[in-house]
């Protein structure tokens, strides 16, 4: 169940980041509201995950890796930003790294 809370943290972090991009550096101030709300909820849910006993390295690794991957993909879809094979490989390597951290935490 706690991994659903962590997934929520990822979603709200991505919402905050995509809203930050949409604000065009703060020029479109209306987008700063979902930035603040997204990050506030994301960090709250991440703290709930940590309080429930998920190790910091595992929780933050999953949160960061999923956030990077989703942000890069959504950046391509919504903002027509580049998404290259090398970027995809990097995201894959981040995912592998997170899996290794999680596997190492159980030993």
C-alpha positions as protocol buffer text, in pm:
chain_id: "A"
residue {
  index: 1
  type: UNK
  ca { x: 0 y: 0 z: 0 }
}
residue {
  index: 2
  type: UNK
  ca { x: 282 y: 241 z: 84 }
}
residue {
  index: 3
  type: UNK
  ca { x: 415 y: 215 z: -270 }
}
residue {
  index: 4
  type: UNK
  ca { x: 87 y: 368 z: -390 }
}
residue {
  index: 5
  type: UNK
  ca { x: 165 y: 664 z: -165 }
}
residue {
  index: 6
  type: UNK
  ca { x: 512 y: 679 z: -321 }
}
residue {
  index: 7
  type: UNK
  ca { x: 355 y: 663 z: -668 }
}
residue {
  index: 8
  type: UNK
  ca { x: 137 y: 959 z: -569 }
}
residue {
  index: 9
  type: UNK
  ca { x: 451 y: 1146 z: -464 }
}
residue {
  index: 10
  type: UNK
  ca { x: 599 y: 1079 z: -808 }
}
residue {
  index: 11
  type: UNK
  ca { x: 285 y: 1196 z: -987 }
}
residue {
  index: 12
  type: UNK
  ca { x: 263 y: 1521 z: -790 }
}
residue {
  index: 13
  type: UNK
  ca { x: 636 y: 1588 z: -836 }
}
residue {
  index: 14
  type: UNK
  ca { x: 595 y: 1547 z: -1211 }
}
residue {
  index: 15
  type: UNK
  ca { x: 288 y: 1774 z: -1207 }
}
residue {
  index: 16
  type: UNK
  ca { x: 492 y: 2038 z: -1024 }
}
residue {
  index: 17
  type: UNK
  ca { x: 784 y: 2007 z: -1264 }
}
residue {
  index: 18
  type: UNK
  ca { x: 570 y: 2016 z: -1576 }
}
residue {
  index: 19
  type: UNK
  ca { x: 388 y: 2320 z: -1438 }
}
residue {
  index: 20
  type: UNK
  ca { x: 723 y: 2485 z: -1373 }
}
residue {
  index: 21
  type: UNK
  ca { x: 810 y: 2434 z: -1739 }
}
residue {
  index: 22
  type: UNK
  ca { x: 470 y: 2570 z: -1844 }
}
residue {
  index: 23
  type: UNK
  ca { x: 529 y: 2884 z: -1638 }
}
residue {
  index: 24
  type: UNK
  ca { x: 809 y: 2980 z: -1879 }
}
residue {
  index: 25
  type: UNK
  ca { x: 1045 y: 3083 z: -1604 }
}
residue {
  index: 26
  type: UNK
  ca { x: 774 y: 3247 z: -1397 }
}
residue {
  index: 27
  type: UNK
  ca { x: 642 y: 3465 z: -1680 }
}
residue {
  index: 28
  type: UNK
  ca { x: 306 y: 3286 z: -1673 }
}
residue {
  index: 29
  type: UNK
  ca { x: 240 y: 3327 z: -1303 }
}
residue {
  index: 30
  type: UNK
  ca { x: -82 y: 3124 z: -1301 }
}
residue {
  index: 31
  type: UNK
  ca { x: 131 y: 2810 z: -1345 }
}
residue {
  index: 32
  type: UNK
  ca { x: 319 y: 2879 z: -1022 }
}
residue {
  index: 33
  type: UNK
  ca { x: 15 y: 2769 z: -820 }
}
residue {
  index: 34
  type: UNK
  ca { x: 26 y: 2405 z: -942 }
}
residue {
  index: 35
  type: UNK
  ca { x: 406 y: 2416 z: -903 }
}
residue {
  index: 36
  type: UNK
  ca { x: 374 y: 2496 z: -533 }
}
residue {
  index: 37
  type: UNK
  ca { x: 82 y: 2260 z: -473 }
}
residue {
  index: 38
  type: UNK
  ca { x: 246 y: 1976 z: -668 }
}
residue {
  index: 39
  type: UNK
  ca { x: 574 y: 1999 z: -480 }
}
residue {
  index: 40
  type: UNK
  ca { x: 405 y: 2043 z: -143 }
}
residue {
  index: 41
  type: UNK
  ca { x: 195 y: 1730 z: -191 }
}
residue {
  index: 42
  type: UNK
  ca { x: 488 y: 1538 z: -342 }
}
residue {
  index: 43
  type: UNK
  ca { x: 716 y: 1607 z: -45 }
}
residue {
  index: 44
  type: UNK
  ca { x: 435 y: 1535 z: 201 }
}
residue {
  index: 45
  type: UNK
  ca { x: 367 y: 1197 z: 41 }
}
residue {
  index: 46
  type: UNK
  ca { x: 739 y: 1121 z: 25 }
}
residue {
  index: 47
  type: UNK
  ca { x: 769 y: 1196 z: 396 }
}
residue {
  index: 48
  type: UNK
  ca { x: 473 y: 964 z: 467 }
}
residue {
  index: 49
  type: UNK
  ca { x: 654 y: 693 z: 272 }
}
residue {
  index: 50
  type: UNK
  ca { x: 969 y: 742 z: 477 }
}
residue {
  index: 51
  type: UNK
  ca { x: 774 y: 752 z: 804 }
}
residue {
  index: 52
  type: UNK
  ca { x: 618 y: 417 z: 712 }
}
residue {
  index: 53
  type: UNK
  ca { x: 964 y: 259 z: 709 }
}
residue {
  index: 54
  type: UNK
  ca { x: 1067 y: 257 z: 344 }
}
residue {
  index: 55
  type: UNK
  ca { x: 1445 y: 313 z: 344 }
}
residue {
  index: 56
  type: UNK
  ca { x: 1553 y: 658 z: 226 }
}
residue {
  index: 57
  type: UNK
  ca { x: 1774 y: 527 z: -55 }
}
residue {
  index: 58
  type: UNK
  ca { x: 1496 y: 311 z: -192 }
}
residue {
  index: 59
  type: UNK
  ca { x: 1218 y: 570 z: -162 }
}
residue {
  index: 60
  type: UNK
  ca { x: 1422 y: 856 z: -301 }
}
residue {
  index: 61
  type: UNK
  ca { x: 1570 y: 638 z: -575 }
}
residue {
  index: 62
  type: UNK
  ca { x: 1228 y: 527 z: -697 }
}
residue {
  index: 63
  type: UNK
  ca { x: 1088 y: 880 z: -664 }
}
residue {
  index: 64
  type: UNK
  ca { x: 1375 y: 1040 z: -853 }
}
residue {
  index: 65
  type: UNK
  ca { x: 1406 y: 774 z: -1124 }
}
residue {
  index: 66
  type: UNK
  ca { x: 1036 y: 766 z: -1203 }
}
residue {
  index: 67
  type: UNK
  ca { x: 1024 y: 1145 z: -1192 }
}
residue {
  index: 68
  type: UNK
  ca { x: 1312 y: 1178 z: -1437 }
}
residue {
  index: 69
  type: UNK
  ca { x: 1165 y: 924 z: -1676 }
}
residue {
  index: 70
  type: UNK
  ca { x: 812 y: 1061 z: -1672 }
}
residue {
  index: 71
  type: UNK
  ca { x: 930 y: 1421 z: -1697 }
}
residue {
  index: 72
  type: UNK
  ca { x: 1146 y: 1344 z: -1998 }
}
residue {
  index: 73
  type: UNK
  ca { x: 866 y: 1156 z: -2174 }
}
residue {
  index: 74
  type: UNK
  ca { x: 602 y: 1418 z: -2096 }
}
residue {
  index: 75
  type: UNK
  ca { x: 844 y: 1693 z: -2197 }
}
residue {
  index: 76
  type: UNK
  ca { x: 866 y: 1527 z: -2537 }
}
residue {
  index: 77
  type: UNK
  ca { x: 489 y: 1484 z: -2570 }
}
residue {
  index: 78
  type: UNK
  ca { x: 372 y: 1818 z: -2430 }
}
residue {
  index: 79
  type: UNK
  ca { x: 657 y: 2058 z: -2505 }
}
residue {
  index: 80
  type: UNK
  ca { x: 812 y: 1884 z: -2809 }
}
residue {
  index: 81
  type: UNK
  ca { x: 1147 y: 1866 z: -2631 }
}
residue {
  index: 82
  type: UNK
  ca { x: 1409 y: 1622 z: -2760 }
}
residue {
  index: 83
  type: UNK
  ca { x: 1407 y: 1262 z: -2644 }
}
residue {
  index: 84
  type: UNK
  ca { x: 1700 y: 1075 z: -2790 }
}
residue {
  index: 85
  type: UNK
  ca { x: 1814 y: 716 z: -2779 }
}
residue {
  index: 86
  type: UNK
  ca { x: 2093 y: 818 z: -2542 }
}
residue {
  index: 87
  type: UNK
  ca { x: 1838 y: 980 z: -2310 }
}
residue {
  index: 88
  type: UNK
  ca { x: 1629 y: 662 z: -2317 }
}
residue {
  index: 89
  type: UNK
  ca { x: 1938 y: 457 z: -2237 }
}
residue {
  index: 90
  type: UNK
  ca { x: 2016 y: 690 z: -1946 }
}
residue {
  index: 91
  type: UNK
  ca { x: 1667 y: 649 z: -1805 }
}
residue {
  index: 92
  type: UNK
  ca { x: 1701 y: 273 z: -1838 }
}
residue {
  index: 93
  type: UNK
  ca { x: 2032 y: 282 z: -1651 }
}
residue {
  index: 94
  type: UNK
  ca { x: 1876 y: 492 z: -1375 }
}
residue {
  index: 95
  type: UNK
  ca { x: 1603 y: 229 z: -1343 }
}
residue {
  index: 96
  type: UNK
  ca { x: 1861 y: -49 z: -1321 }
}
residue {
  index: 97
  type: UNK
  ca { x: 2049 y: 149 z: -1058 }
}
residue {
  index: 98
  type: UNK
  ca { x: 1737 y: 188 z: -847 }
}
residue {
  index: 99
  type: UNK
  ca { x: 1665 y: -184 z: -873 }
}
residue {
  index: 100
  type: UNK
  ca { x: 2021 y: -259 z: -758 }
}
residue {
  index: 101
  type: UNK
  ca { x: 1985 y: -21 z: -462 }
}
residue {
  index: 102
  type: UNK
  ca { x: 1658 y: -187 z: -364 }
}
residue {
  index: 103
  type: UNK
  ca { x: 1804 y: -535 z: -402 }
}
residue {
  index: 104
  type: UNK
  ca { x: 2108 y: -435 z: -198 }
}
residue {
  index: 105
  type: UNK
  ca { x: 1887 y: -303 z: 79 }
}
residue {
  index: 106
  type: UNK
  ca { x: 1730 y: -643 z: 135 }
}
residue {
  index: 107
  type: UNK
  ca { x: 2059 y: -825 z: 193 }
}
